Amino acid sequence: MTDKDLLQLARDARKNAYAPYSDFAVGAALLSTDGRVFTGCNVENHSYPAGCCAERAALYTAVTAGARNFTALAVTGWQRDVAPRTCMPCGICRQALNEFSQDLRVVTGTPDDIQVFKLSELLPYGFGV
């Protein structure tokens, strides 16, 4: 699967986001080492801590399906009346992903301007196994 394909799956997942408070819809697509892709979108809640980011939604879906090893995560965000831009996982999501793969490739940007980072670059002092 190409980075562009994975980013498109994240864009598709973003369409299901529930973001009435921030108006910032996020989608994620997580690629496991066995080729399966797990998607997620952000789900907000009036009680803010009860919400969940798209990246963790995808991760938790993957773990529920038995996946434990991952090679790439694509993440994309969109806000009404704002030009598309790079969307990075938050600190909590970075640490949650680090639990499973410090070498995870993080793909973001737009289809015409794809950017790739290593999770270890985004979370240089993460802790984990």
Backbone bond lengths (Angstrom), bond angles and torsions (degrees), N, CA, C in turn:
res aa  C-N    CA-C-N  psi(-1)  N-CA   C-N-CA  omega(-1)  CA-C   N-CA-C  phi
1 M - - - 1.437 - - 1.528 108.58 -
2 T 1.311 116.81 134.45 1.458 120.94 -179.51 1.524 110.50 -83.02
3 D 1.314 115.84 162.57 1.462 120.74 176.07 1.522 110.17 -60.43
4 K 1.316 116.61 -39.30 1.465 120.94 -179.84 1.535 110.79 -63.99
5 D 1.341 116.92 -40.72 1.466 120.78 177.26 1.527 111.12 -63.15
6 L 1.325 116.03 -43.98 1.459 120.60 -179.09 1.527 110.52 -65.45
7 L 1.317 116.57 -39.86 1.457 120.55 177.86 1.527 110.90 -64.84
8 Q 1.319 117.66 -36.24 1.465 120.58 177.55 1.534 110.78 -65.35
9 L 1.328 117.40 -39.14 1.466 120.38 176.96 1.528 110.80 -63.63
10 A 1.310 116.61 -36.50 1.466 120.22 175.78 1.525 110.34 -66.45
11 R 1.321 116.59 -40.26 1.472 120.48 177.71 1.528 110.72 -63.43
12 D 1.332 116.55 -38.90 1.467 120.12 177.49 1.528 110.78 -64.62
13 A 1.330 117.03 -42.24 1.467 121.09 179.66 1.528 110.94 -65.27
14 R 1.314 115.73 -34.70 1.468 120.96 -179.57 1.528 111.83 -58.14
15 K 1.303 117.52 -28.81 1.466 121.46 -178.98 1.526 111.99 -62.74
16 N 1.325 117.13 -21.00 1.465 121.15 -179.56 1.522 113.24 -95.71
17 A 1.316 117.43 2.81 1.466 120.91 -177.87 1.526 110.86 -59.44
18 Y 1.326 113.97 146.19 1.457 121.56 174.81 1.518 106.30 -114.98
19 A 1.336 115.98 97.55 1.463 121.00 -173.39 1.530 111.80 -134.18
20 P 1.347 117.32 58.51 1.460 119.20 -177.20 1.534 114.27 -71.85
21 Y 1.313 118.50 -16.26 1.468 120.76 -175.52 1.524 111.99 -96.01
22 S 1.313 118.37 -42.77 1.464 120.98 -179.98 1.520 112.06 -94.11
23 D 1.324 117.12 -20.95 1.466 122.50 -173.49 1.528 110.61 57.92
24 F 1.345 116.53 28.40 1.462 121.66 178.81 1.518 108.03 -119.93
25 A 1.326 115.75 99.96 1.462 122.11 -178.02 1.521 109.96 -86.23
26 V 1.333 115.72 131.91 1.462 121.23 -178.97 1.523 109.24 -126.79
27 G 1.319 116.11 140.80 1.458 122.27 174.26 1.514 109.49 -128.48
28 A 1.330 115.65 149.44 1.460 120.84 179.83 1.521 109.49 -138.84
29 A 1.318 115.11 150.11 1.462 122.51 175.21 1.521 107.58 -136.42
30 L 1.326 116.11 122.30 1.456 122.96 -175.13 1.523 109.07 -111.78
31 L 1.330 116.08 122.98 1.465 122.37 -177.48 1.527 109.77 -98.22
32 S 1.336 115.77 121.62 1.463 120.11 178.25 1.532 109.40 -86.59
33 T 1.330 115.80 162.41 1.456 119.97 -178.46 1.527 112.25 -65.55
34 D 1.338 117.43 -20.69 1.463 119.70 178.57 1.534 112.49 -90.18
35 G 1.348 117.17 7.30 1.456 121.53 174.52 1.515 115.70 94.31
36 R 1.325 117.53 -6.41 1.463 118.92 177.92 1.523 109.82 -76.44
37 V 1.330 115.26 148.40 1.455 121.58 177.92 1.526 108.43 -119.11
38 F 1.320 115.21 133.17 1.460 121.88 179.69 1.525 107.49 -120.34
39 T 1.317 115.81 129.55 1.456 119.90 -176.99 1.527 110.52 -111.38
40 G 1.314 114.21 161.19 1.459 121.01 177.07 1.512 109.59 -157.25
41 C 1.310 115.52 160.16 1.461 121.95 175.12 1.522 107.94 -134.52
42 N 1.328 116.25 160.12 1.452 117.93 178.66 1.523 110.08 -75.24
43 V 1.320 114.33 145.18 1.467 122.12 179.08 1.520 106.56 -130.00
44 E 1.318 116.65 110.05 1.450 120.82 179.83 1.521 110.60 -89.56
45 N 1.324 114.86 165.22 1.457 121.18 179.78 1.519 107.48 -145.96
46 H 1.315 115.91 148.81 1.465 119.95 178.84 1.532 110.88 -56.04
47 S 1.321 116.16 -33.79 1.460 121.57 171.21 1.527 105.85 -89.86
48 Y 1.328 117.61 94.82 1.461 122.83 -168.14 1.527 115.73 -46.32
49 P 1.324 120.13 -44.68 1.476 118.14 -177.96 1.536 113.81 -63.43
50 A 1.316 117.53 -17.21 1.466 120.43 -179.65 1.526 112.51 -78.45
51 G 1.323 118.03 -9.97 1.462 121.34 179.02 1.518 111.30 -73.99
52 C 1.335 115.36 173.77 1.464 120.50 179.88 1.525 109.11 -144.54
53 C 1.312 115.43 136.09 1.459 121.36 177.45 1.528 110.92 -72.86
54 A 1.309 116.15 156.57 1.465 121.86 -179.96 1.523 112.02 -61.14
55 E 1.329 116.30 -39.82 1.467 120.18 -177.09 1.525 111.27 -64.00
56 R 1.333 116.79 -43.76 1.463 119.31 178.86 1.524 111.33 -72.32
57 A 1.336 117.39 -32.17 1.465 119.39 175.60 1.525 110.13 -61.00
58 A 1.333 116.86 -43.35 1.469 120.69 177.68 1.526 110.69 -65.66
59 L 1.334 116.60 -43.48 1.462 120.67 -179.83 1.523 111.28 -61.95
60 Y 1.310 117.25 -45.83 1.465 120.58 -177.73 1.527 111.17 -67.19
61 T 1.322 117.22 -34.50 1.462 120.69 175.00 1.527 110.08 -64.67
62 A 1.321 116.08 -42.18 1.468 120.74 179.43 1.525 111.20 -63.40
63 V 1.311 116.55 -46.27 1.464 120.31 179.91 1.523 110.45 -63.71
64 T 1.315 117.66 -38.79 1.461 121.46 177.21 1.526 110.97 -60.61
65 A 1.338 116.33 -33.41 1.468 121.31 179.40 1.527 112.54 -84.98
66 G 1.328 117.56 1.32 1.456 120.95 176.50 1.518 115.37 96.33
67 A 1.317 118.51 0.75 1.468 121.17 179.37 1.526 109.74 -78.88
68 R 1.313 116.02 140.03 1.461 120.75 -179.84 1.537 113.19 -134.93
69 N 1.322 116.10 -9.55 1.465 120.89 -177.17 1.524 109.61 -125.33
70 F 1.327 115.87 131.54 1.459 120.59 -173.28 1.514 111.16 -134.21
71 T 1.326 115.68 149.74 1.460 120.59 -179.79 1.520 113.10 -111.14
72 A 1.335 118.15 -31.30 1.463 120.08 -175.84 1.517 111.20 -152.94
73 L 1.311 113.85 151.23 1.461 122.68 174.08 1.515 107.43 -131.87
74 A 1.323 116.81 128.52 1.464 121.06 172.18 1.515 107.11 -106.13
75 V 1.322 116.09 138.26 1.465 121.10 178.94 1.518 109.04 -138.68
76 T 1.332 115.31 137.72 1.449 120.91 -178.83 1.522 109.57 -143.55
77 G 1.317 115.67 142.72 1.458 120.50 179.65 1.515 111.01 -129.86
78 W 1.314 114.84 159.13 1.458 120.38 -179.27 1.509 109.36 -152.56
79 Q 1.321 115.87 137.33 1.455 121.68 174.49 1.517 107.59 -128.60
80 R 1.319 116.02 136.63 1.458 120.90 -178.89 1.528 110.28 -53.29
81 D 1.311 116.16 137.68 1.458 124.21 176.75 1.536 114.30 66.41
82 V 1.330 116.76 16.20 1.464 120.54 177.21 1.527 107.48 -124.27
83 A 1.307 117.27 136.17 1.462 120.87 -179.76 1.526 110.30 -61.50
84 P 1.336 118.11 145.90 1.468 120.48 176.74 1.518 110.51 -55.19
85 R 1.329 114.84 144.00 1.453 118.85 -178.74 1.517 110.13 -150.53
86 T 1.313 114.63 172.26 1.456 120.65 177.21 1.522 109.22 -62.84
87 C 1.306 116.27 139.46 1.466 122.23 178.06 1.528 106.96 -128.76
88 M 1.310 116.49 120.94 1.461 121.37 -176.86 1.525 110.41 -107.01
89 P 1.337 116.83 149.90 1.472 119.65 174.60 1.530 110.31 -62.94
90 C 1.326 116.04 143.89 1.460 120.18 176.95 1.529 109.66 -72.56
91 G 1.305 116.61 173.60 1.461 121.36 -178.11 1.519 113.63 -60.34
92 I 1.322 117.01 -41.26 1.471 120.12 179.57 1.519 109.85 -63.60
93 C 1.327 117.06 -43.18 1.468 120.14 179.14 1.523 111.10 -65.62
94 R 1.312 117.24 -39.47 1.469 120.60 178.61 1.525 110.37 -59.76
95 Q 1.324 116.28 -44.38 1.457 119.38 -179.78 1.529 110.96 -68.66
96 A 1.330 117.96 -39.25 1.469 120.78 178.55 1.529 110.52 -62.53
97 L 1.317 117.67 -42.34 1.462 121.77 178.69 1.525 111.16 -68.66
98 N 1.326 116.81 -35.94 1.457 122.71 179.93 1.531 111.58 -59.98
99 E 1.302 116.51 -28.02 1.469 121.45 178.08 1.524 111.25 -58.05
100 F 1.327 116.24 -30.20 1.457 121.31 -174.33 1.523 114.37 -108.44
101 S 1.343 117.49 -27.81 1.466 118.49 -176.50 1.520 111.33 -161.68
102 Q 1.326 116.31 101.00 1.463 120.08 177.13 1.531 111.35 -70.55
103 D 1.334 116.80 -22.45 1.465 121.29 -179.20 1.529 113.18 -93.09
104 L 1.311 117.75 11.83 1.456 122.18 -178.59 1.524 110.74 -57.00
105 R 1.319 115.61 136.32 1.464 121.54 173.51 1.524 107.50 -87.09
106 V 1.324 117.90 130.29 1.458 122.89 178.46 1.522 107.62 -108.75
107 V 1.327 115.37 116.63 1.464 123.15 -176.21 1.527 108.13 -105.80
108 T 1.309 116.94 129.69 1.456 120.79 -179.53 1.522 109.36 -148.13
109 G 1.315 116.37 -176.33 1.460 120.77 179.48 1.515 111.80 103.95
110 T 1.304 114.76 -155.53 1.459 121.68 178.70 1.526 108.09 -115.68
111 P 1.342 118.10 165.05 1.468 119.36 179.71 1.531 113.25 -55.98
112 D 1.327 116.71 -27.67 1.463 120.51 -179.80 1.525 113.25 -92.39
113 D 1.317 116.97 -9.48 1.470 121.32 -178.12 1.533 109.37 -145.56
114 I 1.325 115.57 72.90 1.465 121.51 -178.52 1.524 109.52 -81.24
115 Q 1.318 115.12 133.70 1.457 121.91 177.91 1.522 108.48 -120.31
116 V 1.317 116.38 140.47 1.464 121.32 -178.19 1.520 109.39 -127.98
117 F 1.323 115.09 133.41 1.456 122.75 178.38 1.526 108.65 -130.18
118 K 1.302 117.15 159.77 1.467 121.61 169.44 1.519 106.95 -93.32
119 L 1.321 115.87 141.66 1.455 119.95 178.85 1.525 110.64 -56.02
120 S 1.310 117.46 -37.37 1.471 120.98 -179.87 1.534 111.85 -63.32
121 E 1.344 117.75 -24.22 1.473 120.80 174.46 1.510 110.53 -73.53
122 L 1.337 115.48 -36.67 1.461 120.74 -177.10 1.527 112.55 -82.06
123 L 1.322 116.12 -20.73 1.464 121.62 179.76 1.531 108.12 -137.48
124 P 1.344 116.27 71.74 1.465 118.81 -171.64 1.524 115.44 -64.82
125 Y 1.304 118.25 -24.54 1.454 120.29 -177.99 1.527 111.75 -119.88
126 G 1.338 115.28 34.35 1.459 119.77 178.82 1.517 111.08 -63.40
127 F 1.301 115.32 153.82 1.462 118.04 176.89 1.516 109.01 -114.68
128 G 1.294 115.61 153.12 1.449 119.58 -177.83 1.515 111.80 171.06
129 V 1.297 113.52 -164.04 1.467 120.85 -175.33 1.509 111.83 -72.96
